[in-house]
Amino acid sequence: MDPSQPSCSGRSSGRASNMDENDSDGSIDPLQRIVNNTSESSSDEDTSEDEADIEVVCPTWSIHTGGLRRIEFARVDSLLVPIPGTGSPIDFFNLLLDDIFLQNICKLSNSYAFNDVYARPNLTPRSRINAWKDLTVPELKTFLGVLIHTGTIKMNRVQDYWKTDYLFNLKCFSSFMSRDRFLSILRCLHFSRPSGNDTDHDNPTEKIKFVVEYFNNKMKSVYYPQKELSLDEAMVLWRGRLHSSQYIQGKRHKYGVKLYTLTEHQGFILKFLLYSGRSDNVVGGKGHTEKVVLNLLKDYLGHGHSVYTDNCYNSYALASKLLSQNTYCTGTLRSDRKFIPKEVSSKSLKKGETIARYANGVMIGKWRDKRTVLYISTEHDNQLVDCTDKRGRSKQKPLPIVKYNAHMSGVDRADQMMSYHPCERKTIRWYKKIFIHVIMMIMTNSHLLYNTHNKKMNLYDFRLEVIKSLLPPPLVESPAQKRKRNEAHKLVKIAERDHNNRTKRKKCRQCTNDGKHGVKTTFQCESCPDKPGLCMGQCFQAFHDRLV
């Protein structure tokens, strides 16, 4: 990778491989948590600024290693809680998405629906919100099951899932939740205290802060990761107005909300931060990238982890700070960073050649393949090792580059797994897209935990098992019950006559539902309260099947 390439918000890629060539589990009330974290955030900010202001002296570089520090990994990657329930897919999913969190969402959503949406003066009598009733945890689980299932069966519009036309008829959605109720819940989902002031306008990330904190605290309390960690950006697609929206060229979604993400190389997401621009009180301002790294690694420093990052974050100063806290750092490096030895930056190399310098346990090297790659490591020296590419060809690469390529794929792998069954919708507000993205992260994380402790199951089957468990049991109608229901409804000819002494006609209710407007019939159902007009045969049967 050309180290002079781009910043975090506009780089083409962060992979050298392409060149080859104190909260607990969320049980605290969310409103109190937000208040508590205000003081914590300010203290974290002061700490981060103090760390960023530490003066780093220009080192004396040497061609000899001088002995890179050996740091033992002091922990074991494992589940920090007992295996939940019987170890089924829904048990692992509920481990990461507990009822207390869902109950808090119900409280905030009900309050928002009543105080902000329902109280608006421009509300029309036919508005959906007039039929609002309080959201409960079982109903929210049904909503999430239906929402996740929209990623399994893909349609262009949300309303298509409830159409009764024969081209769209999917009874599994309408049998669990009506269209209007689903859209009402989607409209009123809220994750912060409803207020009449402009605080949310001044700091939009407050709208999703509770969800971000819950996810980070839950992962911290449930699982401790392996030695190798990677740090990179993820993107949630958003092309609307948002002051902190970003553009990253090499991502699948180039425009949107940027998430700084800490992962394991297999795609398990440990922690993430929402990029909110200069207004961020924790990681914003001078030394932004260093603050991001130190904040994401705050709970894992001092245990001997190896962190892999790209040239957006790496520097001699950051590597020294991490090394002082018993944490390794390896990754690509930009040529304009401070304290890069001139012998390395100015050296002209032929293909396959490499050069490196060492100082204070930090190695900075350069290697030329198809292009020149500048890199830094506090764990691996600059020895060349044999490796085989995907075509079976053997070649030599520096050890830091080999390790970087092996462990820097965590965020991309997580994004790949979530891209197979996306359930976000273009029309909803940005913070609701973040919430749905967090639900998808919980799904992939619970899938990885399940496969660690059970016989492996692919993500598609795992999702279906979770969806079946979230939705209530379907009502299975026996043949006898169906006959009894059909006997209760009688199709009779309309007895009324018009002024010409002809039998009156009514519009067929089922034909109208199917989009065939203007179809009239001389028959009606005598047993239904409003005596709807129905064509004899298929329309009569289909109309009453839909009522079940």
Salt bridges, closest charged atoms under 4 A:
ASP20 OD1 - LYS395 NZ 3.40
ASP20 OD1 - LYS397 NZ 3.47
GLU21 OE1 - LYS370 NZ 3.34
ASP23 OD2 - ARG33 NH1 3.00
ASP44 OD2 - LYS298 NZ 3.25
ASP98 OD2 - LYS218 NZ 2.91
ASP99 OD1 - LYS141 NZ 2.98
GLU139 OE2 - ARG181 NE 2.72
ASP160 OD1 - ARG157 NH2 3.64
ASP160 OD1 - LYS163 NZ 3.34
ASP180 OD1 - ARG128 NE 3.25
ASP180 OD1 - ARG179 NH2 3.19
ASP232 OD1 - ARG11 NH2 2.58
ASP232 OD2 - ARG15 NH2 3.04
GLU233 OE1 - ARG11 NH1 2.24
GLU290 OE1 - LYS321 NZ 2.74
ASP299 OD1 - LYS220 NZ 3.49
ASP310 OD2 - ARG11 NH2 2.99
ASP369 OD1 - LYS395 NZ 2.91
GLU379 OE2 - LYS227 NZ 3.37
GLU379 OE1 - HIS380 NE2 3.36
ASP389 OD2 - ARG393 NE 2.94
ASP412 OD2 - ARG15 NH2 2.54
ASP412 OD1 - LYS251 NZ 3.50
GLU424 OE2 - HIS437 ND1 3.71
GLU477 OE2 - ARG485 NE 2.92
GLU496 OE1 - LYS504 NZ 3.70
GLU526 OE2 - LYS531 NZ 3.35
ASP530 OD2 - ARG509 NH2 2.93
ASP545 OD1 - ARG485 NH2 3.13
